[in-house]
Amino acid sequence: MKYLVMIQGTQADYEAMSGNGSEHAPAWNEKEIQAMFSFMQSINDDLAESGELVDGQGLAAPAQTRHVLSGKDGRPVVTDGPYGETKEVLAGYWVLECESLDRVTEIASRITQCPVPEGTVEYPVVIRQIMDGGGDVC
């Protein structure tokens, strides 16, 4: 079965990783950034070796987001980020092919152990099964 495993963050988290901390997002130093990247690379390497990794990517900061809606006249309404009303956003993801929900939960549990500076907000790792096209989606 395929699963989407998602990690969340905020614009403040991205700024903190650039050294600009705030009340709920302490500034990261270079050693902490390298520890995080090393940890994530280790997870990616293990998942690639086990054959479970389909894809995985970190996403750009929310400030680089664009929302597209259908306007009343049918023309698109485009808004660039950042968005004050948005708290957490998708910060990165993995698409995994795992034998069971228990296995993907084990992987998600490992992801929660990523080193971060003290005082950093903890977000849940979200797991969603990817439908195979044969089931109901609504």
TIPA-791614 format. One record per residue: residue number from 1; x, y, z of N, C-alpha, C, O, CB in turn. Coordinates in pm, 1 decimal. Glycine has a CB too. Layout:
! residues N
NODE   marlo       n_c1       n_c2       n_c3      ca_c1      ca_c2      ca_c3       c_c1       c_c2       c_c3       o_c1       o_c2       o_c3      cb_c1      cb_c2      cb_c3
NODE     NUM          X          Y          Z          X          Y          Z          X          Y          Z          X          Y          Z          X          Y          Z
...
//
This chain:
! residues 138
NODE   marlo       n_c1       n_c2       n_c3      ca_c1      ca_c2      ca_c3       c_c1       c_c2       c_c3       o_c1       o_c2       o_c3      cb_c1      cb_c2      cb_c3
NODE       1       83.7     -117.4        0.0        0.0        0.0        0.0       88.3      123.8        0.0      198.1      124.1       55.7      -95.3       -0.3      120.8
NODE       2       38.3      228.4      -63.3      112.0      354.4      -65.7       54.2      449.6       37.6      -66.4      453.4       61.9      107.9      418.2     -206.3
NODE       3      144.3      526.0       97.4      107.3      622.7      199.6      177.7      754.9      173.6      290.9      758.7      125.3      141.5      569.8      339.9
NODE       4      108.5      862.9      206.7      168.0      995.4      206.6      197.7     1028.4      352.4      107.7     1029.3      436.4       73.2     1103.2      139.3
NODE       5      324.1     1055.3      381.4      368.1     1089.9      515.8      409.2     1236.6      511.2      498.5     1274.6      435.4      486.7      996.8      565.4
NODE       6      343.2     1318.9      593.3      361.1     1463.6      583.2      414.2     1523.0      712.8      375.9     1482.8      822.6      229.7     1530.3      546.0
NODE       7      504.2     1620.4      696.3      550.2     1699.9      809.6      503.6     1843.4      787.7      492.5     1891.4      674.9      706.5     1692.4      825.6
NODE       8      476.9     1909.5      898.7      419.6     2043.6      892.4      516.3     2146.7      947.5      612.9     2113.0     1015.9      287.9     2049.1      969.1
NODE       9      489.1     2272.7      917.0      567.9     2383.0      968.3      494.7     2513.0      944.1      383.9     2514.3      890.6      706.7     2386.1      903.8
NODE      10      557.1     2622.2      983.7      501.2     2754.9      963.1      606.8     2843.5      898.5      723.7     2805.9      890.0      451.5     2816.2     1096.8
NODE      11      565.4     2960.1      853.6      661.6     3055.2      798.9      767.7     3088.1      904.1      885.7     3101.8      871.8      590.1     3184.2      751.3
NODE      12      725.1     3100.8     1029.8      819.9     3129.6     1138.2      925.3     3019.4     1151.1     1040.9     3048.4     1181.8      745.1     3146.2     1271.5
NODE      13      886.9     2893.3     1127.9      983.7     2783.4     1133.8     1088.3     2797.3     1023.6     1207.3     2776.3     1047.5      911.9     2647.7     1121.9
NODE      14     1044.2     2832.6      903.3     1138.4     2851.6      792.8     1233.0     2968.2      823.1     1352.5     2960.2      794.8     1062.5     2876.8      660.2
NODE      15     1179.8     3075.6      880.1     1263.7     3190.3      914.8     1363.6     3153.5     1024.0     1478.6     3197.3     1021.3     1177.0     3308.7      960.3
NODE      16     1318.4     3072.0     1121.0     1407.1     3027.4     1228.9     1522.7     2944.7     1174.1     1635.3     2953.9     1223.0     1328.7     2945.9     1332.5
NODE      17     1494.2     2863.9     1072.3     1600.1     2782.8     1011.4     1700.7     2869.7      935.6     1811.2     2825.5      904.5     1539.2     2678.7      916.5
NODE      18     1661.3     2993.1      906.7     1751.6     3089.4      843.3     1819.7     3177.5      947.8     1889.7     3272.7      913.2     1675.0     3176.6      742.7
NODE      19     1799.1     3145.5     1076.0     1864.1     3220.0     1182.8     1781.2     3331.6     1242.1     1828.8     3402.2     1331.0     1989.5     3275.9     1133.1
NODE      20     1657.5     3350.1     1195.3     1570.0     3456.2     1244.8     1462.8     3397.1     1334.5     1351.8     3369.8     1288.7     1505.9     3533.5     1128.0
NODE      21     1494.1     3377.4     1460.1     1402.1     3315.1     1553.4     1291.2     3408.4     1598.3     1296.3     3529.5     1576.8     1476.7     3265.3     1672.4
NODE      22     1190.9     3348.7     1661.2     1078.2     3422.8     1717.7     1033.4     3349.7     1844.1     1096.1     3252.3     1885.7      959.7     3436.1     1614.0
NODE      23      925.5     3397.0     1904.2      878.6     3341.6     2031.6      857.5     3189.8     2027.3      897.8     3119.7     2120.1      749.4     3409.1     2071.8
NODE      24      795.0     3138.3     1921.1      763.4     2995.5     1913.5      852.0     2918.8     1815.7      829.0     2800.9     1788.7      619.6     2977.6     1874.1
NODE      25      952.9     2986.9     1763.5     1043.5     2923.1     1667.0     1184.8     2974.6     1691.7     1227.6     3071.9     1629.5      998.8     2951.7     1519.1
NODE      26     1257.8     2909.0     1783.1     1392.9     2954.9     1814.3     1485.6     2943.3     1692.9     1473.2     2851.1     1612.3     1449.7     2874.9     1931.5
NODE      27     1577.9     3037.8     1681.8     1672.2     3038.6     1570.1     1758.5     2912.4     1571.3     1804.3     2866.8     1676.0     1761.2     3164.0     1575.8
NODE      28     1779.0     2857.9     1452.0     1865.8     2742.1     1434.6     2007.5     2792.8     1407.2     2026.2     2896.3     1343.3     1814.9     2649.3     1318.4
NODE      29     2106.9     2718.4     1456.3     2244.9     2747.3     1417.1     2288.4     2646.0     1311.6     2216.2     2550.5     1283.0     2340.7     2743.6     1540.7
NODE      30     2404.4     2666.6     1254.9     2452.2     2580.4     1145.3     2465.1     2434.3     1189.0     2433.8     2343.7     1111.7     2587.6     2630.8     1093.7
NODE      31     2510.5     2411.0     1310.9     2525.3     2273.5     1361.3     2388.7     2203.9     1368.2     2377.0     2086.4     1333.2     2592.8     2273.6     1501.7
NODE      32     2285.2     2276.7     1413.3     2150.9     2219.6     1422.9     2092.0     2191.0     1284.2     2026.0     2089.1     1263.8     2058.7     2314.5     1500.5
NODE      33     2116.1     2280.5     1191.0     2070.0     2259.3     1052.3     2135.0     2134.1      995.1     2066.9     2050.4      935.7     2102.8     2382.9      962.8
NODE      34     2264.9     2120.8     1012.3     2336.2     2004.2      959.5     2289.2     1875.1     1025.7     2278.5     1772.0      959.4     2486.9     2020.8      979.2
NODE      35     2260.9     1879.9     1156.2     2211.3     1760.3     1225.6     2075.6     1718.8     1169.7     2049.3     1599.9     1151.4     2200.9     1785.8     1377.8
NODE      36     1988.8     1817.5     1142.3     1856.8     1787.1     1086.3     1870.5     1726.5      947.0     1807.6     1625.1      916.7     1769.4     1914.2     1080.8
NODE      37     1952.7     1788.7      862.0     1970.9     1736.6      726.1     2032.2     1596.9      728.0     1992.5     1510.7      649.7     2059.2     1831.2      644.0
NODE      38     2127.3     1574.5      815.9     2190.3     1442.4      827.3     2087.8     1337.8      871.0     2084.6     1227.3      816.8     2308.1     1446.7      927.5
NODE      39     2004.8     1372.3      968.2     1900.9     1282.2     1017.3     1804.3     1246.1      904.9     1774.2     1128.6      883.8     1824.8     1346.1     1134.9
NODE      40     1755.7     1347.1      832.8     1660.7     1322.5      723.7     1724.5     1240.9      611.8     1659.7     1154.2      553.1     1608.2     1455.2      667.8
NODE      41     1852.1     1268.5      582.0     1920.9     1191.2      478.0     1932.9     1045.0      518.6     1920.9      955.6      434.8     2060.2     1250.0      450.2
NODE      42     1956.7     1020.9      646.7     1965.5      883.6      697.1     1832.3      810.1      678.5     1829.8      694.1      637.4     2006.1      883.4      846.1
NODE      43     1721.8      878.9      709.1     1589.7      818.6      689.0     1568.6      788.6      540.3     1526.7      678.8      503.8     1477.4      912.4      742.3
NODE      44     1597.7      886.3      455.7     1580.4      866.8      310.9     1665.5      751.4      259.5     1618.8      670.4      179.5     1616.2      995.1      235.1
NODE      45     1789.7      743.7      305.1     1878.6      635.0      262.3     1823.0      499.4      304.0     1822.8      405.0      225.0     2019.5      654.4      320.9
NODE      46     1775.7      489.7      428.4     1720.1      362.7      477.8     1594.5      323.0      400.4     1575.6      205.9      367.6     1687.9      373.2      627.8
NODE      47     1508.2      421.6      371.3     1385.8      391.7      297.2     1415.9      353.8      152.5     1348.0      268.1       95.9     1291.2      511.4      301.1
NODE      48     1515.5      415.7       92.8     1555.5      379.8      -43.7     1612.6      237.9      -44.8     1582.3      158.8     -134.1     1660.0      481.4      -99.4
NODE      49     1694.5      206.8       53.9     1755.2       73.3       62.2     1650.5      -35.7       82.7     1663.2     -145.4       28.3     1857.0       68.7      176.0
NODE      50     1546.8       -5.6      161.0     1442.3     -104.9      186.8     1343.9     -115.8       71.1     1262.1     -207.7       67.5     1367.4      -70.1      314.4
NODE      51     1351.6      -21.4      -24.8     1259.9      -21.9     -138.2     1125.6       42.7     -107.8     1034.1       35.4     -189.8     1237.8     -162.1     -184.1
NODE      52     1112.1      105.6        8.0      984.7      165.6       47.3      968.6      309.8       -1.4      856.6      360.3       -8.3      971.1      161.6      197.3
NODE      53     1078.8      375.9      -34.9     1072.6      515.6      -75.8     1030.4      528.9     -221.5     1099.3      480.5     -311.4     1207.4      583.1      -54.2
NODE      54      917.4      594.3     -244.3      872.5      626.2     -379.8      917.3      766.8     -415.0      967.8      790.6     -524.7      718.2      613.0     -392.5
NODE      55      899.0      861.2     -321.3      940.1      999.8     -340.7      942.0     1067.2     -204.8      874.3     1023.0     -112.0      845.2     1074.8     -439.8
NODE      56     1017.9     1172.2     -193.3     1020.4     1252.0      -71.2     1084.5     1385.2     -101.1     1188.2     1391.3     -167.2     1095.8     1179.3       42.2
NODE      57     1023.7     1492.6      -52.9     1075.0     1626.1      -81.1     1043.2     1720.0       33.5      942.1     1704.7      102.0     1016.7     1680.3     -211.9
NODE      58     1130.4     1817.0       53.3     1100.9     1930.6      138.4     1038.8     2037.3       48.8     1069.3     2043.9      -70.2     1230.0     1983.7      212.5
NODE      59      953.6     2119.2      104.6      884.8     2221.3       25.8      934.9     2360.5       62.5      983.9     2383.0      173.2      732.9     2212.3       46.9
NODE      60      922.1     2453.3      -31.6      963.9     2591.6      -11.2      878.6     2656.5       98.0      771.3     2607.0      132.9      953.4     2671.7     -143.2
NODE      61      927.9     2766.5      150.3      860.4     2839.1      257.9      721.2     2885.0      215.9      696.8     2911.3       98.1      943.9     2959.4      301.0
NODE      62      629.6     2894.5      313.2      493.7     2941.6      283.1      490.9     3077.2      213.4      398.5     3105.8      137.4      413.4     2949.8      410.4
NODE      63      591.4     3160.8      238.7      595.4     3292.2      173.6      604.5     3279.4       21.7      576.3     3375.0      -50.5      713.8     3373.5      225.9
NODE      64      643.5     3162.5      -26.4      654.9     3139.6     -170.1      533.3     3066.8     -227.1      536.8     3014.4     -338.5      780.5     3060.3     -199.9
NODE      65      426.5     3064.7     -148.8      303.5     2994.6     -187.0      217.3     3080.8     -277.9      222.0     3203.7     -271.7      224.0     2954.0      -62.5
NODE      66      140.1     3016.4     -360.5       40.7     3084.5     -443.9      -89.2     3007.1     -433.7      -90.7     2884.9     -448.4       88.1     3095.9     -593.2
NODE      67     -198.4     3078.1     -408.5     -332.2     3018.7     -406.1     -406.7     3062.5     -531.4     -400.8     3178.9     -570.9     -410.7     3060.2     -277.1
NODE      68     -476.3     2969.0     -593.2     -556.9     2998.6     -711.3     -699.7     2953.4     -683.7     -724.3     2836.7     -653.0     -499.0     2928.5     -839.3
NODE      69     -794.0     3047.5     -695.0     -935.7     3019.7     -676.0    -1011.6     3059.8     -801.4     -962.8     3138.0     -883.0     -991.1     3094.2     -551.8
NODE      70    -1130.8     3005.6     -815.5    -1217.5     3046.3     -924.9    -1293.6     3170.8     -881.6    -1363.3     3170.1     -780.1    -1315.4     2931.6     -965.7
NODE      71    -1279.5     3277.7     -959.5    -1349.9     3401.2     -928.8    -1495.9     3394.7     -969.5    -1537.5     3302.1    -1039.2    -1282.9     3517.7     -997.1
NODE      72    -1573.1     3492.0     -926.4    -1716.4     3494.9     -957.0    -1742.7     3500.6    -1106.6    -1844.0     3449.4    -1154.3    -1782.0     3613.9     -889.2
NODE      73    -1651.6     3562.7    -1180.6    -1669.2     3572.5    -1325.3    -1608.9     3453.4    -1399.5    -1604.4     3452.0    -1522.5    -1607.3     3700.8    -1376.2
NODE      74    -1562.4     3353.2    -1323.7    -1503.7     3234.2    -1384.6    -1354.6     3247.6    -1411.8    -1289.6     3150.1    -1449.4    -1574.7     3203.0    -1512.5
NODE      75    -1300.1     3366.4    -1393.3    -1156.7     3387.6    -1413.1    -1083.8     3356.4    -1283.5    -1137.7     3379.9    -1175.4    -1127.1     3533.2    -1459.4
NODE      76     -962.4     3303.9    -1292.2     -889.0     3269.6    -1170.6     -851.1     3394.0    -1089.6     -818.8     3499.6    -1144.0     -763.4     3190.8    -1206.2
NODE      77     -856.6     3376.5     -957.8     -809.5     3478.2     -865.0     -682.9     3421.9     -802.1     -687.0     3318.9     -734.9     -918.8     3515.3     -755.7
NODE      78     -571.6     3488.7     -823.7     -441.6     3440.4     -778.3     -392.8     3529.3     -664.4     -391.2     3651.9     -675.7     -338.5     3438.2     -895.2
NODE      79     -353.0     3464.9     -554.1     -299.9     3536.6     -438.8     -166.4     3474.7     -401.7     -156.0     3353.0     -386.5     -398.9     3532.6     -318.5
NODE      80      -64.3     3558.2     -387.0       66.8     3511.4     -343.3       75.4     3516.2     -191.7       10.0     3598.3     -127.4      179.3     3595.9     -406.4
NODE      81      159.0     3424.9     -133.4      175.8     3419.8       10.8      265.8     3531.2       59.2      313.4     3610.0      -22.5      231.6     3285.7       53.0
NODE      82      291.6     3541.4      190.0      242.4     3450.4      294.0       98.8     3481.5      333.6       44.3     3585.9      297.8      331.9     3457.5      416.7
NODE      83       39.2     3390.6      407.2     -100.5     3402.7      444.7     -111.7     3406.1      595.4      -82.6     3307.2      662.6     -183.7     3287.7      386.5
NODE      84     -154.0     3520.2      649.0     -165.6     3536.2      792.9     -265.3     3441.5      855.9     -248.7     3403.5      971.9     -203.5     3675.8      825.0
NODE      85     -369.5     3401.9      782.2     -472.4     3314.4      839.4     -428.4     3168.5      842.8     -494.8     3085.5      904.8     -601.4     3326.8      760.1
NODE      86     -318.0     3136.6      777.4     -269.0     2998.9      772.9     -166.0     2978.7      883.1      -69.3     3054.2      893.4     -207.9     2965.7      633.9
NODE      87     -187.0     2878.1      964.2      -88.4     2846.6     1067.1        9.8     2744.3     1010.2      109.1     2781.1      947.5     -157.3     2792.6     1196.9
NODE      88      -18.1     2617.2     1032.2       71.6     2513.6      981.6       42.1     2485.4      834.5      -72.3     2490.5      789.4       58.0     2384.5     1065.0
NODE      89      148.2     2455.9      762.5      137.1     2417.5      622.4      222.9     2293.8      599.8      304.9     2257.0      683.9      180.3     2534.0      527.9
NODE      90      203.0     2231.9      487.1      284.8     2117.4      450.4      427.9     2165.3      426.7      451.6     2250.3      340.9      227.9     2045.8      324.0
NODE      91      522.7     2111.2      502.2      663.3     2151.1      491.2      744.9     2049.5      412.1      847.2     2084.0      353.0      723.9     2169.2      629.9
NODE      92      699.8     1924.7      410.9      770.2     1819.9      338.4      688.9     1692.2      341.8      593.7     1679.0      418.7      910.3     1796.4      397.3
NODE      93      727.8     1599.6      258.0      650.2     1475.6      249.5      735.8     1360.9      198.4      842.3     1380.4      139.8      528.7     1494.5      158.5
NODE      94      685.4     1240.6      222.9      736.5     1117.6      163.5      617.4     1042.5      105.9      510.5     1039.5      167.0      814.5     1029.9      268.8
NODE      95      634.2      983.5       -8.3      540.2      883.9      -59.0      610.9      750.5      -37.1      719.5      726.7      -90.0      500.6      908.3     -213.8
NODE      96      547.8      664.8       41.1      608.7      537.0       77.8      520.5      421.1       33.9      397.7      429.8       36.6      633.6      530.3      229.1
NODE      97      584.1      314.9       -5.5      515.1      189.3      -36.0      552.7       94.2       76.8      664.5       42.9       81.5      555.0      130.8     -180.0
NODE      98      457.6       71.0      167.9      483.3       -9.8      287.0      384.9     -124.6      294.5      275.1     -118.3      239.2      474.9       75.8      414.0
NODE      99      425.5     -229.1      363.5      341.9     -348.2      374.7      220.6     -328.0      464.2      121.2     -399.5      451.8      423.3     -462.6      426.7
NODE     100      228.9     -229.3      555.5      116.1     -212.2      648.9      117.0      -72.3      709.5      216.6       -0.2      703.5      121.8     -318.5      761.3
NODE     101        3.7      -36.4      767.6       -6.7       88.6      841.1       86.7       86.6      961.2      142.2      190.1      998.1     -151.4      113.3      885.9
NODE     102      104.7      -29.7     1022.2      196.7      -40.0     1135.5      339.0       -3.2     1093.0      409.8       66.4     1165.8      193.8     -182.4     1194.6
NODE     103      380.6      -50.0      975.4      516.2      -19.3      928.2      532.0      130.4      901.2      632.8      188.9      940.8      548.2      -99.7      800.5
NODE     104      435.7      193.1      835.4      448.1      336.0      807.0      439.5      417.4      936.6      500.1      524.2      945.9      338.4      381.1      707.7
NODE     105      366.3      369.2     1035.0      360.7      435.4     1165.0      496.4      426.9     1233.8      539.2      522.1     1299.0      251.2      372.8     1253.6
NODE     106      563.4      314.4     1219.8      698.9      298.5     1274.2      794.1      401.6     1210.9      876.5      461.3     1280.1      751.3      153.5     1249.1
NODE     107      781.9      421.3     1080.7      865.3      519.9     1011.0      831.8      661.0     1059.6      921.7      741.2     1084.9      845.6      509.7      857.3
NODE     108      703.4      690.6     1072.4      661.3      822.9     1121.1      713.5      848.0     1262.0      753.4      959.8     1294.7      507.6      835.0     1119.0
NODE     109      713.5      745.7     1344.4      766.5      759.1     1480.2      914.5      795.2     1476.6      961.6      875.5     1557.1      745.5      629.0     1559.6
NODE     110      985.7      736.8     1385.1     1128.3      770.1     1369.9     1144.8      915.9     1326.1     1233.2      986.0     1375.4     1196.0      675.2     1266.8
NODE     111     1060.1      961.1     1234.3     1068.2     1099.3     1185.6     1050.0     1198.0     1301.0     1114.1     1303.1     1303.1      961.6     1124.7     1076.3
NODE     112      963.6     1165.2     1396.7      940.2     1255.7     1510.4     1065.2     1275.0     1596.5     1070.2     1366.5     1678.7      826.7     1202.3     1597.0
NODE     113     1164.1     1190.8     1578.3     1287.3     1199.9     1657.4     1391.1     1294.3     1595.8     1503.3     1303.9     1645.5     1347.9     1062.0     1673.3
NODE     114     1354.4     1362.8     1489.4     1446.2     1455.1     1423.2     1495.5     1559.7     1523.0     1415.6     1618.0     1596.3     1377.8     1523.2     1302.1
NODE     115     1626.4     1583.7     1525.9     1678.0     1683.7     1619.5     1636.8     1825.3     1578.6     1646.9     1862.9     1461.8     1830.6     1674.1     1628.2
NODE     116     1590.3     1902.6     1676.3     1550.5     2042.7     1656.4     1597.7     2122.3     1778.1     1623.1     2064.3     1883.6     1393.8     2056.5     1636.4
NODE     117     1609.8     2253.6     1764.6     1649.0     2333.4     1880.5     1544.7     2324.5     1992.2     1425.5     2308.1     1965.9     1669.6     2479.5     1839.5
NODE     118     1590.4     2335.4     2116.0     1499.2     2334.3     2229.9     1400.6     2449.6     2216.4     1438.4     2561.3     2181.2     1577.3     2344.0     2363.9
NODE     119     1272.5     2421.0     2245.1     1169.5     2522.7     2236.5     1095.9     2524.6     2103.7     1001.1     2601.3     2086.6     1229.4     2655.6     2261.0
NODE     120     1138.3     2440.8     2009.2     1071.2     2432.3     1879.6      935.6     2364.7     1896.6      923.6     2266.3     1969.7     1158.3     2354.9     1777.1
NODE     121      833.8     2417.2     1829.5      700.4     2358.5     1835.1      703.8     2219.1     1772.7      763.9     2198.8     1667.2      596.9     2449.0     1762.6
NODE     122      639.0     2123.7     1838.7      627.4     1987.7     1784.3      499.2     1975.4     1704.8      390.8     2003.8     1755.6      630.9     1882.0     1897.2
NODE     123      511.6     1932.8     1579.9      395.0     1908.8     1495.0      381.4     1757.8     1475.1      481.8     1686.5     1474.4      408.0     1983.6     1356.9
NODE     124      260.0     1709.0     1459.2      244.9     1565.1     1433.5      294.9     1530.8     1293.3      291.7     1613.9     1202.6       96.7     1521.7     1449.7
NODE     125      340.3     1409.2     1277.9      367.7     1354.6     1145.0      235.8     1292.0     1101.2      181.3     1206.4     1170.9      489.1     1248.4     1145.1
NODE     126      185.1     1334.0      987.1       53.7     1292.1      940.2       69.6     1182.6      835.1      149.2     1195.6      742.1      -25.3     1412.2      882.7
NODE     127       -6.0     1075.7      850.5       -3.9      962.6      756.7     -139.8      954.5      688.4     -243.6      954.2      754.6       30.3      827.7      830.0
NODE     128     -138.2      947.9      556.9     -262.6      928.0      480.4     -237.3      819.0      377.2     -139.1      824.7      303.1     -310.2     1061.7      410.8
NODE     129     -324.7      720.8      372.2     -314.4      618.3      269.3     -350.1      680.6      135.5     -444.4      759.2      126.5     -406.6      496.9      300.9
NODE     130     -275.8      646.2       32.4     -304.4      690.9     -102.9     -397.0      589.0     -166.2     -364.7      470.5     -173.7     -173.6      708.9     -186.8
NODE     131     -511.6      635.2     -211.4     -610.1      546.2     -271.0     -555.3      491.5     -404.2     -485.0      561.8     -476.8     -745.8      620.7     -292.7
NODE     132     -587.8      367.9     -434.2     -535.5      303.5     -554.4     -619.8      328.6     -677.1     -591.1      274.1     -783.7     -523.9      157.0     -532.4
NODE     133     -723.3      410.0     -664.6     -809.2      438.6     -778.9     -929.6      347.7     -786.9    -1025.1      377.8     -858.5     -731.0      427.7     -904.9
NODE     134     -927.0      237.4     -715.0    -1038.4      144.7     -721.2    -1141.8      166.8     -613.5    -1251.2      110.8     -618.4     -988.4        6.5     -712.7
NODE     135    -1106.2      250.3     -514.2    -1199.0      269.9     -403.4    -1272.2      402.2     -414.7    -1242.8      485.4     -500.6    -1125.4      263.0     -271.1
NODE     136    -1367.1      418.8     -326.6    -1441.4      545.1     -321.4    -1352.2      653.0     -261.7    -1276.2      627.0     -168.5    -1572.5      529.8     -238.4
NODE     137    -1361.7      773.5     -315.2    -1285.2      886.0     -263.3    -1374.8      989.8     -198.7    -1324.0     1081.6     -134.4    -1204.3      949.6     -373.7
NODE     138    -1504.2      979.1     -213.1    -1596.4     1076.8     -153.9    -1685.6     1011.3      -52.6    -1769.9     1077.8        7.7    -1680.7     1144.2     -261.1
//
